[in-house]
Amino acid sequence: MDEVPEEEIVHRQLDTERDEPVTMIAELVAELEGVRHDDLKTTYEHLDHVLSEIFSNPPVPEAQVEVTFTYEGYRVTVEQDGSAQFVKV
C-alpha cells in the first residue's frame, strides 16, 4: 500500500468505554463530511461485534490489534487502545 502523507490522516481518540463504538465511527465520519451521522450507512451489522470485542475484552497490549476497513469513502484504522485514523479514499 502506498504511504499516505501525514497531512491527509485525521487522528481521533475513541472512547473505549462507550457502548457503541460503531456509532462513534459514524459520528466522526459525519463530522469530517459535514453531514448528520444518521444520514450515513449503518455500520452496526458489519462492524459492531468486532470493535466491541476489541474494546470490551482487549487482547494483551503486546498483540497490538488493529482493525482497518473502508466506510463512507474513508479508510478507517482503529487500534485496541481507541486510537483511530481516517484517510479519505
Sequence and secondary structure as in RCSB ss.txt:
>XXXX:A:sequence
MDEVPEEEIVHRQLDTERDEPVTMIAELVAELEGVRHDDLKTTYEHLDHVLSEIFSNPPVPEAQVEVTFTYEGYR
VTVEQDGSAQFVKV
>XXXX:A:secstr
     GGGEEEEE  TTSS HHHHHHHHHHHHHTS GGGS   HHHHHHHHHHHHHS   GGG  EEEEEETTEE
EEEETTSEEEEEE 
